[in-house]
């Protein structure tokens, strides 16, 4: 079984998360109990291994199974059907929009008027680029405080993005006014904005996102405000982990501070994870070591705030806010094991991306240990993961 689970089938098993799921499925299917009793593959007992005497009996037994497989056949919660139908609908709508080209405007206006209004609003609300030199003067490079480097790097990345957004909107504004000829990039931006989608030109310079245009802009403004508030006051006591352009640099800075403070090699340091609550306002100051983080969402399960453990999803609730975590740096040998689910954290619900040299998807952030009373295999089959941002 173990050898089978480690095989790569047509490139679909590409990383450790794929292998963990495949091995978990095989453990449920390949075991001695299937040969000695009516073994139930699912909790409800709808799918089970029945011992019969003839081929006809087996065929009748198979014919009696549900024609459309239920989510429980794959270990998923019943909400998975909603997610599947929702994703199919979104894909169909996007395909229809792609075939139909640019859309007409709303009440009393054409597509040009609608896009022109959005362009004007973007140029009005988009703040000026961050002054990196001023930031570096206030937060100089210090051996004992790597977060100073993080804020400067984040602002530099967002400056590149906002410059692309601002320039493209200025060009589109002139093109709509008839002052310049519309380029291919500008025309693409116009067509996508007309149907509430993010222009490709922005995506090339942007952090991963699955949001539509309105959601993307609100998210961008919130990220810029987070950095501006950090610059004007100080580092927040609870970091909005979803607001970083490159989350890994923030996480590295947290471990680097601990390693330098204690004069130990950084490759011997890892994170311990502690759930600290649900409300960031309860923590006016940050921890002495590590960071408090917020802003993630759980998919495939719920969270019991009273017991501080994972629980089953509520019907029709696809995502639920994750608790606040204390990412506590410790020597790896000092990290204690506890009953938990090793939960993968992704930047978007897409859960996929280009494989980096680390062997992980570029959309993958890290594993976080979340307390659980269920065995890890239960949540693995449920497809439980945390997201830094949603598609809305």
N, C-alpha and C positions, 0 to 999 in steps of 0.2 A: 504493500500500500504506500509506504513512504517513498519508494522508488518511483511509483506511478505518479504520485503527487508532485514530484520534483521535475517531471518532464515538461518541456515547452511544446504546447500544442498549437502549431500554426502561428506562432508569435503572439498568442493571446495570453500566455502566462509569461509576463515580462519582468515582474519584480517580486519582492518578498510578500507583498500584500496579496497578490494573485495566488502565490503558492500556499499562503496560510489558509485562504478560503478553499482552495482545491483540496488540501489535506483535511480540512474540517469536514467537507462534504463526503470525502472518501471514508473518514472515520465513522460517519453515520451509516454509510452503505456497506462498507467492507468490515464486517465483524462476525464473530462466531454465533452471535445470538440469532442472526438471520437464518441459520441452519437448524437451530434447535427449538424454536418457538415461533409463534406469530408475532414477529418483531415489528413494532410500530416505527415508521420513519418520521412521522409527524405526531405532535402532541395530541391532536384530535382523533387520531386513529384512522383517518380517511385513507391514508397511504400506509400499507403494511405488507409484510412478506407472508403470504399464506401458503401452506404446504398442501398440495393436492395430488391426486393420483394419475390424472391423464392430461393429455394435451388439450382436449376439448374443455375440460374444467378450467385450465389456466386461461384459455382464450375467453371463456365466459367471464372469468374473474377480471381479466384486463378490460373487457368490453364494458364492465360495470363501473369502471373508474370515470371520474368527471371528464367530459370531452374537452373543456377548457381547463387547463391546469390552474389550480388555486395558488395564491402566493405562498401558502404554507408548504407546498410541494418543494419549494426551493429554500425553505427556512425563513421566508420573509413575513413581515407583518401584513395584515390585510390592506393597510394604507398603500402598499406597493402598487396595487392596481390603480389607485388614484394617480400616483406619480407617473406610471406608465402612460395612462390615458392623457394626462396633462402634457407630458413630453411629446407624445404623438401629435397632439393638437397644435402645440407650439411649432413643431417642425413643419406640419402641414401649412400653417399660416405663413411661416417664413418662406416656404417654397412658393406659395401663391403670390406673395408680395414680390419675390424675386422675378417671377414670370410676368407680373403685371406692370413692372416698372414703377415710376414715381406715381404717387397717389394724388388725388385732388384735395383741395383745401376743405376746411370746415365751413361753418356758417358765414356767408358773406365774404369769402376769401378764397383765393387759389392756393396751390401748393407753394408758389413763390411768396405769397403774403405770409403763409404759415411759417415757412423756413426763415424769412426775413425777420419775423418777430422773435424766433428762437435765437438767431444770430445776434440781434440787438441785445437780448437779455443775457446771453453768454458774455458778450463784450462788456456789459455793464457790471456783471457780478464777478467776473474773473479778476482776482486780485493781481497786483503787480508781482513780478518775480521777487523771490527772496533775495535779500542782500547777503550773499554768502560771506563776504569779508566782515560785515558787521556781526554775523553769527559767530564766526571764528574768533573774533575779538572777545565776545561775551562768553563763548564756550570754547576756550582754546584746547588744543590737543594736550591731554594730560595722561600720564602713565596710569594713574589710579582711577581715572574716570573715562571709560571708553564710550559712554553714552554721548559725550561731547562730539566725538567723531561721528556717531550715528546720526545725530540731528543734522549735521552739516552735509553728510552724504545723502540723507533723505531729501533735504531741500534741493540739493543739486539735481537729483533725479526728477523731482517734481517740476523744477524749473524747465528741464528739457521738455517735459510733457506739456506744461502750460504754454510754452513758447510755440509748440506745434499747434495747439488748440487756438491760441490767439491769432497766429499768422493765417491759419486756414480760414478763420471766421472773418478776418479783415479782407482777405481775397474774395471770399464768397459774398461779402457785403458789397464790394465794388462790382463784382460780376452781376449781381442782382440789380444793381443800379445802372447797368449798361456801360460802366466806365472801362472795364477790361473784358477780354475774352475769357470764357470759362475753360480752365484747363481740365484734363482728365481727372485729376485728384479732386478738384473743386466740384466737378460734376458728380463724382462718386459721393462726395460729402453731401451734396444737395439731395441726391436720390435717396440716400439712407436716412438723412434727417427728416425727409418728407414722410417717412414711414416709421419715425421714432426709433431709429437704429443708430448705433455709434459709428461714425465714419471710419473706414479702414485706416486712413492716415493717422487717426488718433490711436487706434489699437496697436499700431506698430511701435508707438512710443510709450504705450501705457502698461500698467500692471494688468494681470489677468482679470477679466470681468465677464459676466454673462448678463449684465443688466441692459435694459433698453436705454435710450438716450436720456430720458428724464431722470431715471434712477442713477445712471452713471454720473450725470452732472451734480446731482445732490450729494452723491458719495464723494466726488472729487472735491467739492467745496468743503465738506466736513473734514476730509483729510488735510486740506490746506489750513483750515482753522485750527486743527489739532497741533500742527507744527508751529503756527503763528503764536498760539497760546503758550506753547512750550518755550518759545524764544522770549516772549514778553515777560513771563513769570519764571517758571522753572519746570523741570521734568515732572509730569503728573504722577501722583501716588499710585494710580491704577492706569496702566497703559492700555490703550485701545489697540490690541494686537492686529486687528483687521485693517487698521489705518495706515500701516507701513507699506511702502512701495516694495521693499525687499526685506521681508520679515526675518530672514536668516541672519542678516547683519545685526539686527536688534538682539536676537537670541545669543549670538556670538559675543556681543558686548557684555551681556549679563554674566556669562560664564567667565569672560576675560577679566572682569572686575574682581570676581571671587578668586580666580587663580592668581592674579597679581597681588591681591591683598594678602593671601596666605602663602605666597611664594611657592606655588606648586605648578607642575606642567598642566597646561590647559587640556591636553588630550587625556588626562586622568580625571577630568571633571565632567559630570553629567547632571541632569536635572532630576530632582525629586519633585513630586507633584502633590499639592495639598489643596483641597477644595476649601475656600474661605467664606463663601456666602454667595448672595445673589445681587446685592446692592453695592455699587461702587462708592456711594456716599458714606457708607459705614467705615471707610478707610481713608481718613484725611492725610495720612502719611504712608509712605512706602516702607517696605521691609529693610532691615539692615543689609541682608544679602539677598540677591535675586530680585525678582520683579513680580508685582501683581498684574494680572492681565484680564481683560474683559473683551466682549464683543464677538464671541463665537456662537455657533448654532449647532445643535445636534440633529442629525437625520437618522431615521430608522429606530429611534427610541425616544423615551421621555426622560425627565429627571425628577426624582423625588427630593424636594428641598428639605423635607423634615428628616428623612433617613440619610440624606446625602449619598444616594446611590442611583444608578441607572434604573429605569423602570420601563414598562411597555408604553408605546405611543398611545395617546388618546385617539379615538376614532376621528378621521379626517384632519388630524393635525400632522402635517408633514415635517415641519421643522419646529424645534423648541429652543429657547435661549439656553445656552450652556451656563453653568455657574462660573463664578470668578475663581481663578486658580492662582496659587502662589507657586511660581517656578523657582524652586529653591536649589541653587547649585551646591553640590556635595561631591566629595570624592566618590567615584563609582563603587568602590568597595564598601562605602558607608551607607549606600542607599538600601533601605529595607524593602523587602517584598511584602505585599499585602494583597488582599482579595480585590482584583481590579480587572478592567478590560483595557488592553493596550490599544487605545483609540487613535487611528490615523487622523491627522489634521490636514485639510486641503484648503487652498485659497479660494476656490469656487466649487459649486456643486458638480462641476463637470468631472472631477476626480481623475482627470487625465491630462497629459501634456507631453511635450518632447522629453525623452529620457536624457537626463544630464549625465555627466561623468560619474556622479555618485551612485548611479544605478536606480535612482528614484526619478519620478516624474517631476518636472519643473513646477507642477501645480501642488506638489506635496510639500508640507512644511516640516512636520515632525510627528512622533508618537507622543501621546499624553496618557498617563495612567489615570483612569476614572474609576472610583470605587464601585463595586458591583457585588450583588449577592448571587448572581447567576454565573455559571461557568463562562469562560471567555468564548467558548465555541458557540454559545447561544447568540451572543451579539455579533460574532463574526458571520454567522448565517443570516442574521438580520441585516447585514450590510451597514452596521452602525459606523458613522464617521462624524467628525466635526468640520464645520465650514467657517472660514473667516468672513465670507460674504455670500449673500444669496443672489438669486437671479432677478428679484424684483427691484 
